[in-house]
Amino acid sequence: MPNIKSAKKRVKVTAVKSLYNQMFKSRMRTLIKKYDAALASGDKAAAQEAYKAAVKAIDQAVSRGIIHKNNAARKKSSFTVKLNTMA
């Protein structure tokens, strides 16, 4: 438990930022699951919309430092391949 005033503030700020990052990551995962569900249903239009939303969320996560850029590139590449192979 911190005793110094600035350290107490850092604990509060870190807790708020951690919660925000957790919410954002959860939202990103939800959009990814929706994309996978759209692929499984076979509806190409729904899959394309879900793809756009998932890629946007991944790009935002990278810009905020929530996930690594190589991780994002791998996810987006995989999503693109899945969408393109969908007949």
N, C-alpha and C positions, 0 to 999 in steps of 0.2 A: 504494500500500500504506500503510495507516494506521500511524502510530507511537504514537499516544495510546491508552491502554488502553480508554477508553470508545468510541473510534472503532472499535477492533478488535471490541469486543463488538457494536456496531451492525452491522458487516459480517456477523457470524455470525447475528444475529437476523434481519436482512433476508433472508439466504439461506434460512433456515428458513421464514419467512413467505411468501417468493416460491414456494418449492416447494409449500407447503400450498395457496396460491391456484391454482397451476398444476394441482395434482391435483384440486381442487374444480371448476375450470373444465372440465377434461377429463371429469370425471364428468358434469357438466351437459350437455356436448356429446354424450356417449354416450347419455344419457337422451333427448335430443332426436332423435338418430338412431333410437333404438328406437321413439319415437313416430311418426316418419315411416314406418318400416317397418311398423308396425301399421296405419297409414292405408292404405298401399299394399296390404297383404294383404286389406283389406276386412272385417276382424273388428272389429265395433264395440265389443264388450266389452273386447278386448285394447287397442283404441285408447283407451278411456276410462281404463283402468288406467295406460297409458303417459302419457296426458295429465296425470293427477293427479301422477305421479312427476316429470314434466318441469316442471310449473308449480311444484311444491314446491321443486325444485332451483333454479329461476330466482329464486324469492322469497328463498331462502337466499343466493344469490349477491348479490342486491341488498342484503340486510341486512349482508353482510360487506364490501360495497364492491367486489366483483369486477367487476360490470357496473353500468351506469347504470340508474336506475329507468325512464327513458323507453325504453331499449332493451328492458328486461324487459316493459314494458307492450305494446310493439309485438309482441314475440314471443308473449306470452300471447294477445293479441287475434287474431293470425294463427292460432295453434293452435286457438282456440275456433271461429273461422269454419270452419276445415278440418273440425273434428269435427262441427259442426252441419250442414255441407253433405253430410256422408257419409250416404248413404241406406241 
